[in-house]
């Protein structure tokens, strides 16, 4: 598959990533005629899908990074991490901004101008009819040892009208929509809100049901994916995957639960999940020790994709190499971008992996830099490569560029 990949440089070079992850700063989406890129410099750029020539670009906020992009009808919607946490909708033919909304109006102005404190549109989703956009925005604040979040989830109609909102003092990490339901995953819950999963009515935002994984602590759910009935989630509380519904838990599966290695107990967070008619894929992240933050051990199930049946049985597993910011899905396949493995700092893990949901059959493309964002449909994979410099090596690897390929079967 590697020989079929094409690249185009993204101008406005960025500072290279370092050994540790600092969050998303780019995004990519596929439409019928375009590959749309959101950049770390606040631009939305549409490239011709066939030639990769630039069609248009829209300048948003130069102080912002575009961290989420999804198509909606004949437009594309982009979400930012920046001073106003902006959401903009752009005409796919011309790049004209149809409407824009500043989420800082609701979640509040940033306490500091540093990146983690900026209001951030953490996720976007579009309904089945591609007429309504659902967006989750959050803002972080710190006062001494006290950490807090302010967040709002929105339902926008096609003209930018806010149909409803859902506000909490927790940190949303995912929004998914299917039919008449919207699923919200809340990761950090330091305040009054302690439900890792909230399922709402898509039309009016009314509460359908709530669920929380067992265990104490502020970390609750890492991702959620709706099925025709129920929803599959990753639990940061106990490092398992769950299928749940209005009546509670249907099943659970161990993913990267605490394991003793050389007299030390380590675990890894299950960060991502995709559920389809063919099964469920979970993806885990970095190893951490139960005591402190540093460890020489690696959990055997870190940076791993797991295929799980609808009955909750593990069917297959495969390494994804490094940290994964997001998944891209299309029918029976999942694309996984691989970034740093910050404990071993092995550049050989950078790239994109594609898995068949049911069988685990995989293919891939290796990159020099880390891959931070990915999009997938039946014909094409698009990904964003970013340069990286590991702290103990000092060598710049890769470049800021769009890479596009045709996945093999």
C-alpha positions, 0 to 999 in steps of 0.5 A, a space after each residue: 500500500 505504501 507505494 500508492 501514497 501521495 504527499 503534499 506539504 502543508 505550508 506554515 511550518 509548525 514546531 515539531 512535536 516532542 517526546 510527550 503528547 500535547 494534544 491535537 493541533 490538526 484535523 482532516 476530513 474526506 468529502 466527495 471531491 475534496 480532502 479538507 485539512 484543519 491546520 495548527 495555524 488556524 486555517 481550513 484548506 480544501 485540496 482536490 481529492 484527485 490531484 491534491 491541488 489546493 482549491 481554497 483556504 479559509 483563514 480562521 483565527 491565527 491564534 487557534 488550531 483547527 482540531 476537528 473537521 467533519 463534512 455536513 451536507 455541501 459544507 464542512 464544519 471545523 472546530 478550534 482550540 483557541 481564544 474563542 473556541 470557534 466553530 465555523 461552517 464553510 461552503 465546500 465549493 468556495 470556502 465561504 464561511 456560512 456561519 461561525 459560533 464562539 463557544 467561549 461565550 458559554 464555556 468562558 474566556 481562557 484563564 491563561 493563553 497557554 494551549 491547555 487553557 484555551 477553549 477547545 471544540 473536542 469533538 464534532 458529529 453529524 446526524 444521519 441526514 447531514 443537516 444537524 451538527 453536534 459539538 462538544 466544547 470545554 474549557 479548563 481552569 486551575 486555582 492552586 491544586 483545584 482543577 475544574 472544567 466548564 463544558 457545553 454540548 451543542 446541537 446546531 441546525 443547518 443555519 447555525 441556530 442552536 437547537 439545544 445545549 447540555 452544560 456540565 462542570 466535567 470534561 467531554 471527550 466524545 460526542 456520537 450520534 445515531 438515529 434519535 440518540 446522542 452519546 456523550 463521553 465525559 473523561 475528567 469529572 472533578 466537580 458535581 457531574 459524575 456520569 461518564 456516559 450521558 445519552 440524550 434525545 437527538 431532537 431536543 436534548 432530553 436525558 435518555 439515560 446515564 451510566 458510570 463505570 465502577 471505581 473511584 477517581 475523576 477519570 471516567 470514560 474515554 470514548 463512546 460508540 452507539 449501536 442500534 441498541 445500546 452504546 459501547 464505551 471505554 472506561 478510564 476508571 477500571 481500564 475495561 470496555 463495556 456495552 451498556 444500555 438503559 438498563 445498565 451493563 450488558 457485558 464488560 471486557 478486560 483491556 489493559 487492566 492493572 498488571 504486575 511487572 517486576 514488582 510494579 503494577 502498571 496499566 494503560 487507558 483504553 482511549 478509543 472504541 468503534 462499534 459496527 454491525 461487524 463487531 467492536 474495536 477498542 484501542 489502548 494508549 500509554 503505560 502508566 504505573 499505579 504509583 507516580 508517572 514514570 516506569 521502565 515497564 510496558 503493559 503487554 496490552 498498551 497501544 493495542 487494537 482489540 476486536 471484540 464480538 457483540 457478545 463481549 468476547 475478544 476475537 483478535 488483537 494487534 499492536 498499533 505501535 504508538 499513541 493514537 489521537 483518534 480513529 477513522 471508520 468506514 463500514 467494516 474498517 478502522 484506520 488508526 494513526 500512530 504517534 509517539 511511543 514516548 517511553 521507548 521513543 521508537 520512530 519505527 511505530 509512526 504511521 497509519 494502520 488499517 484493520 478489518 473490524 471482524 477479522 483483524 486483517 491489517 495493512 499500513 503505511 509507515 511515516 517519518 513523522 508522527 501521524 496525528 489525524 486520519 480520515 477514511 472512506 471506501 476509496 481513500 485514507 487521508 492523514 496528517 503527518 507532523 514533525 517530531 523531535 525526541 528529547 534524547 535524540 535531537 533529530 527532526 523526523 518527518 514534516 508537516 504534510 497531508 498524505 493520501 492513499 488507497 487502502 488495500 483489502 
